[in-house]
Amino acid sequence: MGLLGHFLKGPHPKTTLLLTRAGPVENPHHLLYSHPGLPLSREGKEALLALLPLLKAHPVAHVYSADSLAEREAARLLAEALGVGYTLLPELRERSWGAWEGRSFAEVEARFPQEVQAWLLDEAGFAPPGGESLRAAWERGKRAVRGLLEKHRGQAILVIGNCTVNRAALSLALPLPPEEGLRLEQDYARLSVVDFYGEEGVVKALNLDICPWSGG
C-alpha cells in the first residue's frame, strides 16, 4: 500500500527519524575509514552542537549511533545536550573497507588496480579484500534503522550515522538503490527529517544547516 492508501484509511501515528552525520573528523589526508574510525575535529563538535535549535523542535526520545569514534562522541554530545539517553550500535557502522582501511583513494588505485576496476563495474556488489560491499552495508543499515523505527513507533529519534547508513535510512522512504546513493548528499553535521506513517515515509527536509563549514 502506498502513501495515498494509508492517508485514505485515516490518520496514522507519526514516527520521526532525524538523521545527521558525525563530523567533520580529523582526516587531513582524506583516508578511507570505517571502524574504529577517526575522532571528531573541533569544527565537528561545534557544527553538531549548532544543530541543537533544529533538534529541539522535535521531542527526541533517544539518540542512536554507531560505536565508532566520531559517532560515539557525537552521540554523547547531543544526547547530553538534549537530556536524553543514547545507545551505540555496531549495526550502524560505516561500510568496512577491509585492506583499504586507512589508505587514500590514490594509494588504493596504485596498489589495487584490478580491484578498483572491478569496483567500477559493480559499485554496489564489489567488496574490498577483507571488507564489505556497499550493498551488504546498505541492507545492514536499513534493517537496523527499520528496527529502531518499529521500537519507537509514534516518537522521534535521532540517528547519528555516516555516508552509507544515512543514505540507506533515507531509502526507507525513497526509491533509492545503493548504486545510486551518491546522488543524495549527506554531508557532515546536517539534519535530515523523515516522517513515517506506518511503513511509509515522507522526507520533510534534507541537509538542514545552521552552521555552515567549509569542507568537502
C-alpha positions, 0 to 999 in steps of 0.5 A: 500500500502506498502513501495515498492508501494509508492517508485514505484509511485515516490518520496514522501515528507519526514516527520521526527519524532525524538523521545527521552525520558525525563530523567533520573528523580529523582526516587531513589526508582524506583516508578511507575509514570505517571502524574504529574510525577517526575522532571528531575535529573541533569544527565537528563538535561545534557544527553538531552542537549548532544543530541543537535549535533544529533538534529541539523542535522535535521531542527526541526520545533517544539518540542512536549511533554507531560505536565508532569514534566520531559517532560515539562522541557525537552521540554523547554530545547531543544526547547530553545536550538534549537530556536524553539517553543514547545507545551505540550500535555496531549495526550502524557502522560505516561500510568496512573497507577491509585492506583499504582501511586507512589508505587514500583513494590514490594509494588504493588505485596504485596498489589495487588496480584490478580491484578498483576496476572491478569496483567500477563495474559493480559499485554496489556488489564489489567488496574490498579484500577483507571488507564489505560491499556497499550493498551488504552495508546498505541492507545492514543499515536499513534493517537496523534503522527499520528496527529502531523505527518499529521500537519507537513507533509514534516518537522521534529519534535521532540517528547519528550515522555516516555516508552509507547508513544515512543514505540507506535510512533515507531509502526507507522512504525513497526509491533509492538503490545503493548504486545510486546513493551518491546522488543524495548528499549527506554531508557532515553535521546536517539534519535530515527529517523523515516522517513515517506513517506506518511503513511509509515515509515522507522526507520533510527536509534534507541537509538542514544547516545552521552552521555552515563549514567549509569542507568537502 
